[in-house]
Amino acid sequence: MNIPEKLIELRRIMDRENIAAYIISGTDPHNSEYLPAPWQQRKWISGFTGSYGTVVVTKNEAGLWTDTRYFIQAEKELDGSGIKLHKLRIPGAVDYPQWLAEVLESGTKVGIDGFCMSVSDVRNLKNALSPKNITIQEQIDLLGEMWFDRPALPVEKIIRLDTKYVGESAGERIGKIREFIRDNHGDAI
């Protein structure tokens, strides 16, 4: 499938699920910026290969929000895709939560893969959408229903780096985290 065909299929699934917009964050469950192949969802749906950006697809529009590092690259890679570039970190820029609040009807639903969005991003999204009673369906992977040749997750062993490379042992780092939690009256991190 090419990008326009992927958008058509995604919109078909969105319609079936009664989702007015779907957000592809471009990260993974670890909030990494540089991703292994199976988590390169933004690249797969849009063709955009930069390391930062969020794709939002509605019933009638699709956009990529990215920053100044990728404006030229995004314009080239999105050409002919049906996805509009939204430029962040410039005067007058509107980020995608505010944009969704402007374009979606009250009482609609937005879908996200909650495993691939930070708590703060979800909180910002909810704050922007709640005045219009727009709800968020957080645990939905619509791309998984259409990305049939998605690469498998990596299975390489974890490599423990020597202290000379990382400055302190894993035990020392864990101890600092526990101390931070205790000092801040937390229960877990």
Order of alpha helices (4+ residues) and beta strands (2+ residues): alpha-beta-alpha-beta-beta-alpha-beta-alpha-beta-alpha-beta-alpha-alpha
